[in-house]
Amino acid sequence: MEDRHPGFYTFIWRVMAAHTIAYGIAGLFALSCMGCREHFSTGTLTHLMRPMDSPWVALGMGLQVLRGSLLGVVLYPFRRIFLEAKHGWWLLAWLIPGLSAWFTIGPAPGSFEGMIYTVFPWQYHLLGLPETLL
């Protein structure tokens, strides 16, 4: 019987591609629809975010290939859960924002810890929610 599950490198490639494309779409949405350029260049967020004309911000999209590859490596041991379960990709869709956005270890803006321990106004915590869900 043929194994219908992708090998290690195929799995990494697929996760990296999906992550990079999703990150790009979410980033374009945030820049064009949510006014992130204005939010990040004024007020409290200027102490947290790099300016949009920073070379690091320009490099950010390209670096998502590395981040997506690392995500694939981390998810690889759990691939059968997501590929074999009836609604496995929906499980993953809940797991990723839960662990990477809302339940971070540090007090990042938009996270549970961030809402408790930072002095950022509530609108800063809510600003990234649409982008995270997208």
SULLINSUL-V940605 format. One line per field, one symbol per residue. ss: DSSP state (~ for helix, > for strand, _ for the rest). psi: psi as a letter, one per 40 degrees, with the letter a starting at -180 (. if undefined). A space follows every 50 residues. Layout:
# SULLINSUL-V940605
ss->???
psi->???
This chain:
# SULLINSUL-V940605
ss->_______~~~~~~~~~~~~~~~~~~~~~~~~~~__~~~~~__~~~~~___ ____~~~~~~~~~~~~~~~~~~~~~~__~~~~~~___~~~~~~~~~~~~~ ~~_________~~~~~~____~~~~~~_~~~~~_
psi->hhheiiiddddddddddddddddddddddddddefddddeeiadededii ideiddddedddedddddddddddedeeddddddidfdddddddddddde ddfidigiheidddddeieiiddddededdddd.
